[in-house]
Amino acid sequence: MWILTYSYTKRFTAFSHLWLGLSLGIAPVGAWLAVRGQFDLVPILLSLAVMLWTAGFDIIYSLQDVEFDRRVGLRSLPQTVGEAPALWLSRLMHVGMVGLLLAVGQLANLHWGYYAGVVVAALLIAYEQSLVKPNDLSRVNLAFFTLNGWVSVLLFVFTVVDWWMFWR
């Protein structure tokens, strides 16, 4: 239900990116509650990491829509604060995501496999961020669809490797 209202939030807030992030980010908490039947800090931090990751990449993607958003009265961070400041906010969100993923690893007693995945994800995100410039959006699709798509896949694979080596 939350994700269905994402587009509507653009009518009244520039922070629709965080709404989308929260819409996707609640999944780890929901899964944890379904399996464990209780709240814990680990899934909450993971949810916040997903929220920041999603909001950060949605800001990048929304750079393409700035003129349209202005024309029809929709809000986004790039439309409200400008492309360059929005990209910096996206970068800050992605740095926050990496910090939260490191905290998740610490609290969950994960090992080098997981941390290697966080490093790979951070490097992909850094490369993704380096591709997009306020005055050159020609590589948004590479950053958003290709590189960003690999972040969760590789983090999952490294986490499974960590589990297989240390927890099974």
Secondary structure as GFF3:
##gff-version 3
##sequence-region A 1 168
A	DSSP	three_ten_helix	3	5	.	.	.	ID=ss1
A	DSSP	alpha_helix	6	9	.	.	.	ID=ss2
A	DSSP	alpha_helix	16	36	.	.	.	ID=ss3
A	DSSP	alpha_helix	41	62	.	.	.	ID=ss4
A	DSSP	three_ten_helix	63	65	.	.	.	ID=ss5
A	DSSP	alpha_helix	66	72	.	.	.	ID=ss6
A	DSSP	alpha_helix	77	81	.	.	.	ID=ss7
A	DSSP	alpha_helix	83	107	.	.	.	ID=ss8
A	DSSP	alpha_helix	112	131	.	.	.	ID=ss9
A	DSSP	alpha_helix	140	141	.	.	.	ID=ss10
A	DSSP	pi_helix	142	147	.	.	.	ID=ss11
A	DSSP	alpha_helix	148	166	.	.	.	ID=ss12
###
